Amino acid sequence: MIRSLFIQNYALIRQLNIDFVDGFTVITGETGAGKSILLGAIGLLAGNRADHGVLLNQEQKCVIEGHFNLDQTAFGLFFEENEIDFENPVIVRREISPGGKSRAFLNDTPVQLQILKDLGERILNIHSQHQTLLISGNRFQMQTLDAWCGNSDLLGNYSDVFKSYHDILKRIAVFEENIGRMAAEADYFGFLNSEFEQIKISTEEYTELENEQSLLQNAGQIGESIFGALQMLSESDDNIQSSLRRVENMLQGASVYLPALGELAERIRQTLIETSDIADSLNRLSSSAETNPVRLEQVNLRLDEYQRLMHKHKVQDVQQLLLVAEEINKKLETGLDLSLQLSTEQKLLAQVEVELHNLANQIEANRQNAIPVFCENILTLLAQLGMPDAAFEVVLAKSDQYRPDGINTIQFLFNANKGEKPQDLGVVVSGGEMSRVMLAIKSMTARRNLLPTIIFDEIDSGVSGEIAAKMGNILKKLSENHQVIAITHLPQIAARGDEHVQVVKTDAGDRMKTELLKLDSTQRVEAIARMISDEKITPSAIEMARELLFN
């Protein structure tokens, strides 16, 4: 529950500090006095976004601070999960700098705005006039029914699975898109890959083919050289080997007289051995240097295949061509891998969809089971609010697809007149009827949640007289289990408050300013009398105010 509120430099408020009590607090004041400003300030503590335009003095920062008494059993885990020390009172503070920068604090610990928003949803329910307009919206209606039938935990689980479900669908869509693109290219890349597999290129073969081509193309010249060399070495009448043998014999014969010549003769003999070996090698090579037009054509054709592929793929050498072949093969493997991944995701989707379906069915079953009692309670409250002949129905239908809140669509049907067929709530409801329907819904669903504080901004719009008094009674009853704060312009409701706060706008010289005044019993009589008599207080208005307050 909110215990105190401090506001500084916000809208028309220079500075104020107000305490709140348990039970039912009413806030009244002239139109334009600043009642909704107070609501806006509390909304900032609940995580609403800030606008630096709200600064009264544009050169000073705005500070809004609320003190809340919270049950550690209910909220301790929230603080633990967000690594914030739990202390009572829990202090929530917002600061807005002149430059527009907003900061949020929880027990003096800086926090992200989302944390305040999460906490605000657990401790405050702020009903604005705008929210009354939302009553005809399907989202609000579904949230109302779910609050009544206690679907909160199930919806939390469903939301997690629903997110997983859509994440998988997105991944599947990407896989299918990529596979579709790959399929369009598969024939082309398959043809290229088949071509590489047939030709079976390698850098080693290409080098050998180039060498063989050079040999075959120059076989005539090579043969002539080998033939000439063999003639000189061993085959002519006056060949080198014969001459060397004669030289060896001469030196060997003379070595008897000059031993040094023997060494030279030995060296000549070694030269003869080497020369003979060279001649043998030339004889062996002579066969490989034979002209072979058939083989040369085969080599040229094979090299042409390499050259054609290099030209086709715009590369300069076989190494680059091998890289192209590898890339083509990877593209084909990628297509297969994508198909496998798609299959895996589809299996996962089927599993998640079963879980999602089961949760959706549980949520729907809870809703369907709750509708009869929900409608009965609404009708009971509407009867108390002066609509005993009202008809109220909830139509829950099955959607053809999973939605963020389940698999249902919803429609509230209403008619205030006896015997008339209920129609869509947003079509048939007047302003006063809408306020009463909203109060019935709010007071009923409040029984099913643990929100400590409920704030109403002119829930009494469009009603007066006896109906206003009945509204006041319902708000008073609601305050037995919740802290209720209501901004009202009706004396019947103002009189039901345990505490009365009046919003006053005064002239501060250079500008107007808003102040909050807690009224004592005498001041309350005067304030309510003024509401009754439209500013001019009459004795009868005073008497009526006392009647409202003390009876």
C-alpha positions in Angstrom: 0.0 0.0 0.0 1.2 3.5 -0.7 2.0 5.3 2.5 3.2 8.7 1.3 3.9 10.6 -1.8 6.4 13.4 -2.3 6.2 15.5 -5.5 8.6 18.4 -6.4 8.6 20.5 -9.6 6.0 18.5 -11.4 3.4 20.2 -13.6 1.6 22.7 -11.4 3.1 21.3 -8.2 6.1 23.1 -6.7 6.3 20.8 -3.8 4.0 18.7 -1.7 4.1 15.7 0.6 1.0 13.7 1.4 0.3 10.6 3.5 -2.3 8.0 2.6 -4.2 5.8 5.0 -5.6 2.2 4.6 -9.1 1.9 3.4 -10.8 4.5 1.2 -9.3 7.9 0.3 -11.3 10.3 -1.9 -9.8 13.2 -3.8 -11.9 16.1 -4.9 -11.3 19.5 -6.3 -12.4 22.0 -9.0 -12.1 21.1 -12.6 -8.5 22.0 -13.7 -7.2 22.1 -10.2 -4.8 19.3 -10.8 -6.5 16.1 -9.7 -5.2 14.2 -12.7 -1.7 15.6 -12.2 -1.6 13.6 -9.0 -2.6 10.5 -10.9 0.1 11.2 -13.5 2.8 11.4 -10.8 1.7 8.1 -9.3 1.8 6.6 -12.8 5.5 7.6 -13.1 6.2 5.6 -10.0 4.4 2.6 -11.7 6.8 2.8 -14.6 5.1 5.1 -17.0 7.4 7.0 -19.4 8.4 10.5 -18.4 8.1 13.7 -20.5 10.5 16.5 -19.5 7.7 18.9 -20.5 6.1 18.3 -17.1 8.8 20.3 -15.3 7.3 23.3 -13.6 10.7 25.0 -13.5 12.6 24.0 -16.6 15.9 24.7 -14.9 15.3 22.3 -12.0 14.9 18.5 -11.8 11.6 16.9 -11.0 11.4 14.4 -8.1 8.6 12.0 -7.4 8.9 9.6 -4.5 6.5 7.1 -3.1 6.8 5.0 0.1 5.0 1.7 0.0 4.4 -0.9 2.7 4.7 -4.3 1.0 4.5 -7.9 2.3 8.0 -9.5 2.1 6.5 -12.9 1.6 4.7 -11.7 -1.5 7.4 -9.4 -2.9 10.7 -10.8 -1.5 11.4 -13.0 -4.5 10.9 -10.0 -6.9 13.5 -8.0 -5.1 15.8 -11.0 -4.8 15.6 -11.7 -8.6 16.4 -8.1 -9.3 19.3 -8.0 -6.8 17.7 -5.3 -4.7 17.6 -5.3 -0.9 14.1 -5.5 0.5 13.2 -2.9 3.2 10.0 -1.5 4.4 8.9 1.0 3.5 9.9 0.3 -0.1 10.9 3.6 -1.6 10.2 4.2 -5.3 11.7 7.4 -6.9 11.7 9.0 -10.3 13.9 11.9 -11.3 13.5 13.9 -14.5 16.3 16.3 -15.3 15.9 19.6 -17.2 17.6 17.9 -20.2 14.8 15.3 -20.3 16.8 12.4 -18.9 14.8 10.2 -16.6 16.2 8.0 -13.8 14.4 5.4 -11.6 15.4 4.1 -8.2 14.1 1.3 -6.0 15.2 1.6 -2.4 17.9 4.0 -3.6 19.2 1.5 -6.1 19.2 2.7 -9.7 17.0 0.4 -11.8 15.7 0.1 -15.3 12.3 1.5 -16.0 11.0 -1.9 -16.9 11.7 -3.1 -13.3 9.5 -0.3 -12.0 6.8 -1.2 -14.5 6.9 -4.9 -13.4 6.6 -3.8 -9.7 3.9 -1.3 -10.5 1.8 -3.9 -12.2 2.0 -5.9 -8.9 1.2 -3.2 -6.4 -1.0 -0.6 -8.3 -4.1 -0.7 -10.5 -4.7 2.7 -11.9 -8.0 3.1 -13.5 -8.2 6.2 -15.7 -11.1 7.6 -17.8 -9.2 6.3 -20.8 -9.4 2.8 -19.5 -13.2 3.0 -19.3 -13.1 3.5 -23.1 -11.0 0.3 -23.4 -13.8 -1.8 -21.8 -15.2 -2.6 -25.3 -11.8 -3.9 -26.5 -11.2 -7.6 -26.7 -7.8 -7.4 -25.0 -9.2 -5.7 -21.9 -12.2 -8.1 -21.8 -9.9 -11.2 -22.0 -7.6 -9.8 -19.3 -10.7 -9.2 -17.1 -11.9 -12.8 -17.5 -8.4 -14.2 -17.0 -8.0 -12.2 -13.8 -11.3 -13.6 -12.5 -10.6 -17.2 -13.3 -7.0 -17.1 -12.1 -5.2 -17.8 -15.4 -2.1 -15.8 -14.5 0.4 -18.6 -14.0 -0.9 -20.6 -17.0 -0.7 -17.5 -19.2 2.8 -16.9 -18.0 3.8 -20.5 -19.1 1.8 -20.1 -22.3 3.5 -16.8 -23.1 7.0 -18.5 -22.8 5.9 -21.4 -25.0 4.1 -19.1 -27.5 7.4 -17.1 -27.9 9.3 -20.3 -28.5 6.7 -21.4 -31.0 7.0 -18.2 -33.0 10.8 -18.2 -32.8 10.8 -21.7 -34.4 8.3 -20.6 -37.0 10.6 -17.7 -37.9 13.6 -20.1 -38.2 11.6 -22.5 -40.3 10.6 -19.6 -42.6 14.3 -18.6 -43.0 15.3 -22.3 -43.7 12.5 -22.7 -46.3 13.5 -19.4 -48.0 17.1 -20.5 -48.2 16.2 -24.0 -49.3 13.9 -22.5 -52.0 16.8 -20.3 -53.2 19.2 -23.3 -53.1 16.7 -25.4 -55.0 16.5 -22.9 -57.8 20.3 -23.1 -58.1 20.6 -26.8 -57.3 20.5 -28.0 -61.0 23.1 -25.5 -62.0 25.5 -26.3 -59.2 24.8 -30.0 -59.6 25.8 -29.7 -63.2 29.0 -27.9 -62.3 29.9 -30.4 -59.6 29.2 -33.3 -62.0 31.5 -31.7 -64.5 34.3 -31.4 -62.0 33.8 -35.0 -60.9 34.0 -36.2 -64.4 37.2 -34.3 -65.3 38.8 -35.1 -61.9 41.3 -32.3 -62.0 44.5 -32.1 -59.9 47.6 -29.8 -59.8 49.9 -32.8 -60.1 48.3 -34.1 -63.3 48.2 -30.6 -64.8 52.0 -30.2 -64.1 52.7 -33.6 -65.6 50.6 -32.9 -68.7 52.4 -29.5 -69.3 55.8 -31.3 -69.1 54.7 -34.1 -71.3 53.2 -31.6 -73.8 56.5 -29.8 -74.0 58.4 -33.1 -74.5 56.1 -34.3 -77.3 56.1 -30.9 -79.0 59.9 -30.9 -79.1 60.5 -34.6 -79.7 62.2 -34.0 -83.1 64.8 -31.6 -81.8 65.4 -33.7 -78.6 65.9 -36.8 -80.8 68.4 -35.1 -83.0 70.3 -33.9 -80.0 70.4 -37.4 -78.5 71.4 -39.0 -81.8 74.3 -36.5 -82.3 75.5 -36.9 -78.8 75.5 -40.7 -79.1 77.4 -40.5 -82.4 80.1 -38.4 -80.8 80.2 -40.4 -77.6 80.2 -44.0 -78.9 78.9 -44.7 -82.3 81.1 -42.8 -84.9 84.4 -44.3 -86.1 86.3 -41.7 -84.2 84.1 -41.4 -81.1 85.1 -40.0 -77.8 85.2 -43.3 -76.0 87.6 -44.8 -78.5 89.8 -41.8 -78.3 89.8 -41.9 -74.5 90.7 -45.6 -74.5 93.7 -44.9 -76.7 94.8 -42.0 -74.4 94.4 -44.4 -71.4 96.6 -47.1 -73.0 99.3 -44.5 -73.9 99.5 -43.1 -70.4 99.4 -46.5 -68.8 102.2 -47.8 -71.0 104.4 -44.8 -70.2 103.7 -45.0 -66.5 106.4 -47.6 -66.1 108.8 -44.8 -66.7 106.8 -42.0 -65.1 104.5 -43.3 -62.3 102.6 -40.0 -62.2 101.1 -40.9 -65.6 99.5 -43.9 -64.0 97.3 -41.7 -61.9 96.3 -39.7 -65.0 95.5 -43.0 -66.8 93.2 -44.0 -63.9 91.4 -40.7 -64.2 90.9 -41.2 -67.9 89.5 -44.7 -67.1 87.0 -43.1 -64.7 86.0 -40.6 -67.3 85.4 -43.5 -69.7 83.1 -45.2 -67.2 81.1 -41.9 -66.8 81.0 -41.3 -70.5 79.7 -44.9 -71.1 77.0 -44.3 -68.5 75.9 -41.1 -70.2 75.7 -43.0 -73.5 73.5 -45.7 -71.9 71.2 -43.0 -70.4 71.0 -41.3 -73.8 70.0 -44.6 -75.3 67.3 -45.1 -72.8 66.0 -41.5 -73.3 65.9 -41.9 -77.0 62.7 -44.0 -76.8 60.9 -41.3 -74.8 61.9 -38.6 -77.3 60.2 -40.4 -80.2 57.6 -38.4 -82.0 54.0 -39.5 -81.0 51.3 -37.4 -82.6 48.5 -39.6 -81.2 49.7 -39.1 -77.6 50.4 -35.4 -78.2 46.7 -35.0 -79.3 45.5 -36.8 -76.2 47.7 -34.5 -73.9 46.5 -31.4 -75.8 42.8 -32.5 -75.4 43.3 -33.1 -71.7 45.0 -29.7 -71.2 42.2 -28.1 -73.2 39.7 -29.4 -70.6 41.6 -27.7 -67.9 41.9 -24.5 -69.8 38.2 -24.5 -70.7 37.2 -24.9 -67.0 39.7 -22.1 -65.9 38.2 -19.8 -68.6 34.7 -20.7 -67.6 35.2 -20.0 -64.0 37.5 -17.0 -64.6 40.5 -18.3 -62.7 44.2 -18.2 -63.6 45.5 -21.6 -62.4 44.5 -25.1 -61.3 44.7 -24.2 -57.6 42.1 -21.5 -57.9 40.0 -23.9 -60.0 40.1 -26.5 -57.2 38.8 -23.8 -54.8 35.9 -23.2 -57.1 35.1 -26.9 -57.2 35.3 -27.0 -53.4 32.9 -24.0 -53.1 30.4 -25.6 -55.5 30.5 -28.8 -53.4 29.9 -26.8 -50.2 26.9 -25.1 -51.7 25.4 -28.5 -52.5 26.2 -29.8 -49.0 24.7 -26.6 -47.5 21.4 -27.4 -49.3 21.5 -30.9 -47.7 22.4 -29.5 -44.3 19.6 -26.9 -44.5 17.1 -29.7 -45.2 18.3 -31.6 -42.2 18.1 -28.5 -40.0 14.6 -27.7 -41.4 13.5 -31.3 -40.5 14.9 -30.8 -37.0 13.1 -27.5 -36.5 9.8 -29.0 -37.9 10.1 -31.9 -35.3 10.7 -29.3 -32.6 7.8 -27.2 -33.7 5.5 -30.3 -33.5 6.6 -30.9 -29.9 6.2 -27.3 -28.9 2.8 -27.1 -30.6 1.6 -30.0 -28.5 2.7 -28.1 -25.3 1.1 -24.9 -26.6 -2.1 -26.7 -27.5 -2.4 -28.3 -24.1 -1.8 -25.0 -22.3 -4.3 -23.2 -24.6 -6.9 -25.8 -23.8 -6.3 -25.5 -20.1 -6.7 -21.7 -20.3 -9.8 -22.1 -22.4 -11.3 -24.6 -20.0 -10.8 -22.3 -17.1 -12.4 -19.4 -19.0 -15.4 -21.5 -20.0 -15.9 -22.8 -16.5 -15.6 -19.3 -15.0 -18.0 -17.5 -17.4 -21.4 -18.5 -15.7 -20.3 -17.3 -12.2 -18.5 -14.3 -13.8 -21.7 -13.2 -15.5 -23.8 -13.9 -12.4 -21.6 -11.7 -10.3 -21.5 -8.9 -12.8 -25.3 -8.9 -13.0 -25.6 -8.9 -9.2 -23.3 -5.8 -9.0 -25.2 -4.1 -11.9 -28.4 -4.6 -10.0 -26.9 -2.9 -7.0 -25.9 -0.1 -9.3 -29.5 0.5 -10.5 -29.6 -1.9 -13.5 -31.7 -4.8 -12.2 -32.9 -5.7 -15.7 -29.5 -5.6 -17.4 -28.4 -8.5 -19.5 -24.7 -9.4 -19.6 -23.1 -12.3 -21.5 -19.6 -13.4 -22.4 -19.1 -15.1 -25.8 -15.9 -17.1 -26.0 -15.0 -18.4 -29.4 -12.2 -20.5 -30.7 -9.6 -18.8 -32.9 -8.2 -20.4 -36.0 -4.7 -19.7 -34.8 -2.7 -19.3 -31.6 -2.8 -15.8 -30.1 -0.6 -14.2 -27.5 -3.2 -14.9 -24.8 -4.4 -18.3 -26.0 -6.6 -19.6 -28.7 -9.8 -17.7 -28.0 -11.6 -14.5 -29.0 -14.0 -12.8 -26.6 -16.9 -10.5 -26.7 -18.8 -8.9 -23.9 -22.5 -8.5 -24.7 -24.7 -6.1 -22.7 -28.1 -4.4 -22.6 -29.5 -2.4 -19.8 -33.1 -2.7 -20.9 -35.4 -5.5 -19.9 -36.2 -8.0 -22.7 -33.8 -6.6 -25.2 -31.2 -8.8 -26.8 -27.6 -8.2 -25.6 -25.3 -6.6 -28.1 -21.6 -5.7 -28.3 -20.7 -3.7 -25.1 -19.1 -0.8 -27.1 -22.3 -0.3 -29.2 -25.1 -0.2 -26.7 -23.6 1.4 -23.5 -24.1 5.0 -22.5 -21.5 7.0 -20.6 -23.1 6.4 -17.2 -23.8 2.7 -17.9 -20.2 2.3 -19.0 -18.9 3.7 -15.7 -21.2 1.3 -13.8 -20.2 -1.7 -15.9 -16.5 -0.8 -15.4 -16.9 -0.5 -11.6 -18.7 -3.8 -11.5 -15.8 -5.5 -13.4 -13.1 -3.7 -11.4 -14.6 -4.5 -8.0 -15.3 -8.1 -8.9 -11.9 -8.9 -10.4 -10.1 -7.1 -7.5 -11.4 -9.9 -5.3 -9.3 -12.4 -7.3 -5.9 -10.6 -7.3 -3.5 -9.4 -4.6 -3.0 -5.8 -5.7 -2.6 -3.8 -2.6 -3.8 -0.4 -4.1 -6.5 0.5 -6.6 -6.8 4.0 -7.9 -9.9 5.3 -9.7 -10.0 8.4 -11.8 -13.6 9.6 -12.0 -15.1 6.1 -12.3 -18.4 7.9 -11.5 -18.5 9.7 -14.9 -22.1 10.0 -16.1 -23.9 9.0 -12.9 -25.5 10.8 -10.1 -28.0 10.6 -7.3 -28.9 7.2 -5.9 -26.6 5.4 -8.3 -23.7 7.6 -7.2 -24.4 6.5 -3.6 -24.4 2.9 -4.5 -21.1 3.4 -6.3 -19.7 4.9 -3.2 -20.9 1.9 -1.2 -19.2 -0.5 -3.6 -16.0 1.4 -3.4 -16.2 1.4 0.4 -16.8 -2.3 0.4 -13.8 -2.8 -2.0 -11.6 -0.8 0.5 -12.1 -3.5 3.1 -9.5 -5.7 1.4 -7.6 -3.1 -0.7 -6.4 0.4 -0.3 -8.7 2.4 -2.6 -8.0 6.0 -3.8 -10.8 7.6 -5.9 -10.8 10.9 -7.7 -14.4 12.0 -7.8 -16.7 14.9 -8.4 -19.8 13.4 -6.7 -20.6 14.2 -3.1 -22.3 10.8 -2.6 -18.9 9.1 -3.3 -16.8 11.7 -1.5 -18.8 11.2 1.6 -18.0 7.5 1.8 -14.2 8.1 2.1 -12.3 7.3 5.2 -10.1 10.3 4.4 -10.8 13.3 2.2 -8.1 15.1 0.2 -8.9 18.3 -1.6 -6.9 19.5 -4.6 -6.6 23.3 -4.6 -5.2 25.5 -7.3 -4.0 28.9 -6.1 -2.3 32.0 -7.5 1.4 32.0 -6.7 2.1 35.4 -8.3 4.0 34.5 -11.4 1.9 31.3 -12.0 -0.7 29.0 -10.6 0.2 26.2 -8.2 -1.5 23.0 -7.0 -1.7 22.0 -3.4 -3.3 19.1 -1.5 -5.2 19.6 1.7 -6.3 16.9 4.0 -9.8 17.8 5.3 -11.0 17.4 8.9 -14.6 16.6 9.6 -15.7 20.2 9.5 -13.9 21.0 6.3 -15.3 17.8 4.8 -18.9 19.0 5.5 -18.1 22.3 3.8 -16.4 20.7 0.8 -19.2 18.2 0.2 -21.8 21.0 0.7 -20.0 23.0 -2.0 -20.1 20.0 -4.3 -23.9 19.7 -3.6 -24.8 23.3 -4.0 -22.4 24.1 -6.9 -20.1 26.4 -5.0 -22.7 28.5 -3.2 -23.1 26.9 0.2 -26.6 26.9 1.5 -28.0 25.6 4.8 -29.8 22.8 3.1 -26.5 21.8 1.4 -24.8 21.8 4.7 -27.5 19.6 6.2 -27.4 17.3 3.2 -23.6 17.0 3.5 -23.9 16.1 7.2 -26.5 13.5 6.2 -24.2 11.9 3.6 -21.2 11.9 5.9 -22.6 10.7 9.2 -25.5 8.5 8.3 
